[in-house]
Amino acid sequence: MRDPALEEVVRQEWGRLVALLLSQFRRLDLVEDALGDAVEAASRTWPVDGTPDNPAGWLMTAAKRRVLDRLRTEGVAQRKLPMLLTDAERQQEGARTMADSGSLVEDDVLRLVLMCAHPALAPESAGALSLRLVLGVPTADIARLFLVPEPTMAARIARAKKRIVGAGIPFAVPDAAVLPERLDIVAQTTYLAFTAGYAPGSGPDLLRADLSGEAIRLARVVLGLRPDEPALVALLALMLLQHSRRDARVSDGRLVLLADQDRRRWHHDDVAEALRLLTGPVLAGPVTPLTASYALQARIAAEHATAPTADDTRWDRVVGLYDLLLHVSPSPSARLARAVAVAEDRGAAAGLAALEGLEIPSSHRPAAVRAELLARSGDTDAARAAYDQAIAACDNDVEREFLERQRASL
């Protein structure tokens, strides 16, 4: 697909087209295949015949024809047998989760997002399926983003689709009582995809900004439909603040620590947007623990983003925010980050004390932080041993090379 107009309409309209087709035909397998065929046909005809006046409408019409052809071939057009259950059928079966009547939400794209984020799907499958169905990211690109072979990712997405069909997951919005819970799953799925790009645990890249960017785009799609959803507002602010540093985190293939980054290379428009979100009315009232967790992490990132230089960072405020975060949503990673902040605020000895007893299985980061603080404290032998432990556990090539340089400099 080399046609710029076609690439643009696929990027902007894929999720809406999938949702519209799915609302009409209720056949996830046919819908996506038909839309893919329509895009392939457009890639052959548009360069010859010219881009149509209504590109999205052209794709929609072509895809509908392909679905109808398949239905006729299968001999089910008259039976209208859906593989995804409608609201009326769910009510007839007495199911507890209903499709909404239209009063709760009208947008079919949101139905598609919520279907992808159903609790019956594993988070990694939900994330991949969301990128595929909602954003139209090709399976090959999703595989590359998640560092798995394309056949593996294709099988993962296929299993997720079969799970949707087999479990009778409706193309629907659940009732108001459970909608917030489902939107929390949307937020968690989006952040999973973002983290896979922002801090990949393995592979040759320190970050994969394209995946982080796609996760931010997914958050924007959902927020366009539910603009007052606190968890998604807080999450978008957090992701924008972290993503704003993407061009400064690596230089000549080497990791650049936050304190050493060229702040002129940060994307300050992302920072400004995030700060507006954090100070908006959506986050002014009581929020859920998940929303509070995202908001606190965003406020920590904002302390760094608004400090003119690294030396101007208010580490005392950062420590206080981490204390709140550990109260709201305790986790080993938050405790590790707090120890780093304590060391910057109160010295290496205090940081080491805050690290005492902390272990994160399969992670090199606790040992790496301990090594740095031991080096600052003058305990070179212990620092070397900690660096050896961190290097042995590190699966990311750029981070491992950084740790090896740090150890060699002792």
C-alpha positions in Angstrom: 0.0 0.0 0.0 2.0 3.0 -1.3 -0.8 5.4 -2.2 -0.6 8.3 0.3 -4.4 8.9 0.1 -5.1 5.2 0.8 -2.7 5.1 3.6 -4.3 8.2 5.2 -7.9 6.8 5.0 -6.8 3.5 6.4 -5.0 5.2 9.3 -8.0 7.5 10.0 -11.0 5.4 9.2 -10.1 1.7 9.7 -11.6 1.3 13.1 -14.8 3.1 12.1 -15.2 1.0 9.0 -14.7 -2.3 10.9 -17.2 -1.1 13.5 -19.8 -0.1 10.9 -19.4 -3.4 9.0 -19.5 -5.4 12.2 -22.7 -3.6 13.4 -24.4 -4.7 10.1 -23.0 -8.2 9.5 -22.0 -9.5 13.0 -19.2 -11.6 11.4 -15.8 -10.6 12.7 -14.0 -13.1 10.5 -15.7 -11.9 7.3 -15.6 -8.2 8.1 -11.9 -7.9 8.6 -11.0 -10.1 5.6 -13.4 -8.1 3.4 -12.0 -4.8 4.5 -8.5 -6.1 3.8 -9.6 -7.2 0.3 -11.1 -3.8 -0.3 -7.9 -2.0 0.7 -5.9 -4.3 -1.6 -8.3 -3.6 -4.5 -8.0 0.2 -3.8 -4.2 -0.1 -3.9 -4.5 -1.5 -7.5 -7.3 0.8 -8.8 -6.9 4.2 -7.2 -3.5 4.9 -8.8 -5.0 4.2 -12.2 -8.5 5.6 -11.8 -7.8 8.3 -9.3 -8.7 8.7 -5.7 -12.5 8.7 -5.3 -14.3 11.7 -3.9 -15.3 9.7 -0.8 -12.4 7.2 -0.1 -13.9 5.8 3.1 -17.2 5.3 1.4 -15.5 3.5 -1.5 -13.8 1.1 0.9 -17.1 0.6 2.8 -19.0 -0.3 -0.4 -16.3 -2.6 -1.7 -16.0 -4.4 1.7 -19.8 -4.8 1.9 -19.9 -6.4 -1.5 -17.2 -8.9 -0.4 -19.1 -9.8 2.8 -22.3 -10.4 0.8 -20.5 -12.5 -1.7 -19.1 -14.7 1.1 -22.4 -15.0 2.8 -24.0 -16.1 -0.5 -21.3 -18.6 -1.0 -21.8 -20.0 2.5 -25.6 -20.1 2.0 -26.3 -18.2 5.2 -27.5 -14.9 3.8 -31.2 -15.7 4.4 -30.6 -17.3 7.8 -28.6 -14.3 9.0 -26.8 -16.4 11.5 -24.5 -14.1 13.6 -21.3 -15.2 15.2 -21.4 -12.2 17.5 -24.6 -12.0 19.5 -26.9 -9.0 19.3 -28.6 -7.3 22.1 -32.0 -9.0 21.5 -30.4 -12.4 21.4 -28.5 -11.8 24.6 -31.8 -10.8 26.3 -33.6 -13.8 25.0 -30.9 -16.0 26.4 -31.0 -14.3 29.7 -27.4 -13.3 29.6 -26.2 -10.9 32.2 -24.2 -8.6 29.9 -26.4 -6.9 27.4 -25.7 -4.8 24.4 -26.8 -1.2 25.1 -30.1 0.1 23.7 -28.4 3.1 22.2 -29.1 5.5 25.1 -25.8 4.8 26.9 -23.5 5.4 23.9 -24.1 5.6 20.1 -20.6 5.2 18.7 -19.9 1.8 17.2 -16.1 2.4 17.4 -16.5 2.4 21.2 -18.3 -0.9 21.0 -15.4 -2.3 19.0 -12.8 -1.1 21.6 -14.8 -2.6 24.4 -15.2 -5.9 22.6 -11.4 -6.0 22.2 -10.9 -5.2 25.9 -13.3 -7.9 27.2 -12.1 -9.5 30.4 -12.2 -12.9 28.7 -9.2 -11.9 26.6 -5.6 -12.0 28.0 -4.2 -8.5 28.2 -1.5 -9.1 25.6 -4.1 -10.5 23.2 -6.4 -7.6 23.9 -3.6 -5.1 23.1 -2.7 -6.8 19.8 -6.3 -7.1 18.8 -7.0 -3.4 19.6 -4.1 -2.3 17.5 -5.3 -4.5 14.6 -9.0 -3.9 14.6 -9.3 -0.4 16.0 -6.2 1.2 14.5 -5.7 -1.0 11.5 -2.0 -1.7 12.3 -0.9 -4.6 10.0 -0.2 -7.9 11.7 3.4 -7.9 10.6 3.9 -4.5 12.2 2.3 -5.6 15.4 4.6 -8.6 15.5 7.6 -6.4 15.1 6.4 -4.0 17.7 5.9 -6.8 20.3 9.1 -8.6 19.2 7.5 -11.8 18.1 7.6 -13.6 14.7 4.7 -12.7 12.4 3.2 -16.2 12.5 3.2 -16.1 16.3 1.3 -12.8 16.3 -1.1 -13.9 13.6 -1.9 -17.0 15.7 -2.4 -14.8 18.8 -4.8 -12.5 17.1 -6.6 -15.4 15.5 -7.0 -17.0 18.9 -8.4 -13.8 20.3 -11.0 -13.6 17.5 -12.0 -17.2 18.1 -12.3 -16.5 21.8 -14.6 -13.6 21.0 -16.8 -15.9 18.9 -16.6 -18.9 21.1 -17.4 -17.0 24.3 -20.2 -15.1 22.6 -18.6 -11.8 23.5 -21.1 -9.2 22.1 -20.3 -6.3 19.9 -21.8 -4.1 22.5 -21.4 -1.7 25.4 -22.1 -3.4 28.8 -24.6 -1.9 31.1 -23.8 1.2 33.1 -22.9 -0.7 36.2 -19.9 -2.4 34.7 -18.9 0.1 32.0 -16.4 1.9 34.2 -14.7 -1.4 34.9 -14.5 -2.2 31.2 -13.0 1.2 30.4 -10.4 0.6 33.1 -9.5 -2.5 31.1 -9.2 -0.3 27.9 -6.8 2.0 29.8 -4.7 -1.0 31.1 -4.5 -2.5 27.6 -3.5 0.8 26.1 -0.8 1.3 28.8 0.5 -2.2 28.2 1.0 -1.4 24.5 2.6 1.9 25.4 5.0 0.3 27.9 6.0 -2.3 25.4 7.3 0.6 23.3 8.5 2.9 26.0 10.5 0.4 28.0 10.9 -2.9 26.1 12.5 -5.5 28.3 14.4 -7.2 25.6 15.7 -6.8 22.1 18.1 -4.3 20.4 16.1 -1.1 21.0 15.9 1.1 24.1 12.5 2.3 23.0 10.1 1.7 20.1 8.5 5.1 19.7 6.2 3.9 16.9 4.4 1.5 19.3 4.2 4.1 22.0 2.8 6.5 19.5 0.1 3.9 18.4 -0.9 3.4 22.0 -1.4 7.2 22.4 -3.4 7.2 19.2 -5.7 4.5 20.6 -6.2 6.5 23.8 -7.1 9.5 21.7 -9.7 7.5 19.7 -11.4 6.3 22.9 -11.2 9.8 24.5 -12.8 11.2 21.4 -15.8 9.0 22.2 -15.7 9.3 26.0 -13.9 12.7 26.7 -14.7 12.8 30.4 -13.4 9.4 31.3 -10.9 10.1 34.2 -8.7 7.0 33.8 -8.1 7.7 30.1 -7.5 11.4 30.7 -4.9 10.7 33.4 -3.3 7.9 31.3 -3.0 10.1 28.2 -1.3 12.8 30.3 1.1 10.2 31.7 1.9 8.8 28.2 2.4 12.2 26.7 4.8 13.2 29.4 6.9 10.1 29.0 6.7 10.1 25.2 7.8 13.7 25.1 11.4 12.6 25.9 11.6 10.0 23.1 14.1 11.9 20.9 16.5 12.6 23.9 16.6 9.2 25.5 19.1 7.7 22.9 22.2 9.3 21.3 24.3 7.5 18.8 22.6 4.2 19.9 23.5 4.8 23.5 21.2 5.3 26.5 21.0 8.9 27.8 20.0 9.2 31.5 17.3 11.7 32.3 19.7 14.0 34.1 21.9 14.1 31.0 19.2 14.6 28.3 19.2 17.6 26.1 15.9 19.1 27.2 15.7 21.2 24.0 14.9 17.9 22.2 11.9 17.1 24.4 8.6 17.6 22.7 7.2 20.5 24.7 3.9 20.6 22.9 3.3 17.1 24.4 4.2 18.4 27.8 1.9 21.4 27.5 -1.0 19.2 26.4 -0.4 16.8 29.3 -0.3 19.6 31.8 -3.7 20.9 30.5 -5.2 17.5 31.0 -3.8 17.2 34.5 -5.3 20.5 35.6 -8.7 20.0 33.8 -12.0 19.5 35.6 -12.2 15.7 34.8 -9.5 15.0 37.4 -10.7 17.5 40.0 -13.1 15.2 41.9 -12.9 11.8 43.5 -11.3 9.2 41.3 -10.7 5.4 41.2 -7.5 3.9 42.5 -6.4 3.2 38.9 -7.1 6.8 37.8 -5.2 8.1 40.9 -2.3 5.8 40.0 -2.0 7.2 36.5 -2.5 10.8 37.7 0.2 10.5 40.4 2.7 9.0 37.9 1.8 11.8 35.5 2.5 14.4 38.2 5.8 12.8 38.9 6.7 13.0 35.2 5.5 16.6 35.2 8.0 17.5 37.9 10.8 16.4 35.6 9.1 18.0 32.5 8.8 21.4 34.1 12.2 21.6 35.8 14.4 23.9 33.7 17.4 21.7 34.4 18.0 18.4 36.2 19.5 20.3 39.1 16.3 22.2 39.5 14.2 19.1 40.0 12.2 19.2 43.2 13.1 15.7 44.5 11.4 16.3 47.8 8.1 16.7 45.9 8.9 13.6 43.8 9.4 11.5 46.9 6.1 12.8 48.3 4.3 11.8 45.2 5.8 8.4 45.2 4.7 8.0 48.9 1.1 8.7 47.7 1.5 6.3 44.8 2.6 3.5 47.1 -0.4 4.2 49.3 -2.8 4.1 46.4 -1.2 1.4 44.2 1.8 -0.3 45.9 4.1 -2.1 43.5 7.8 -3.1 43.5 8.5 -0.9 40.5 7.1 2.2 42.3 9.1 1.4 45.3 12.3 1.1 43.2 11.6 4.5 41.6 11.0 6.0 45.0 14.4 4.7 46.1 16.0 6.6 43.2 14.2 9.7 44.2 15.2 9.3 47.8 18.8 9.0 46.8 18.6 12.2 44.8 16.9 14.0 47.6 18.7 12.7 50.7 21.9 10.9 49.4 23.0 7.4 48.3 22.9 5.9 51.8 19.2 6.8 52.2 18.5 5.4 48.7 20.2 2.1 49.6 18.1 1.9 52.8 15.0 2.5 50.7 16.1 -0.4 48.5 16.6 -2.8 51.3 14.8 -6.1 50.6 13.4 -5.1 47.3 13.5 -7.7 44.5 11.7 -7.7 41.2 12.0 -11.2 39.6 13.5 -11.3 36.1 14.3 -7.6 36.3 17.8 -6.2 36.2 16.8 -2.7 37.4 17.0 -3.2 41.2 20.6 -4.5 40.9 21.4 -1.7 38.5 20.1 1.0 40.9 21.9 -0.7 43.8 25.2 -0.7 41.8 24.9 3.0 41.0 24.2 3.9 44.7 27.0 1.7 45.9 29.4 3.4 43.5 28.3 6.8 44.8 28.9 5.5 48.3 32.5 4.5 47.4 31.9 0.7 47.8 33.5 -0.2 44.5 33.7 -3.9 45.0 30.1 -4.2 46.0 29.1 -2.0 43.1 31.0 -4.2 40.6 29.2 -7.3 42.0 25.8 -5.5 41.7 26.7 -4.5 38.1 27.6 -8.1 37.3 24.2 -9.2 38.6 22.4 -6.5 36.6 24.3 -7.3 33.4 23.5 -11.0 33.7 19.8 -10.3 34.1 19.5 -7.6 31.4 17.9 -8.6 28.1 17.9 -5.2 26.4 21.0 -4.6 24.3 21.2 -0.9 24.8 20.7 -1.0 28.6 23.2 -3.9 28.9 25.8 -1.9 27.0 25.2 1.1 29.3 25.7 -1.1 32.4 28.9 -2.6 31.0 30.3 0.9 30.4 29.3 2.0 34.0 31.0 -1.1 35.4 34.1 -0.5 33.4 34.3 3.1 34.6 34.6 2.1 38.3 
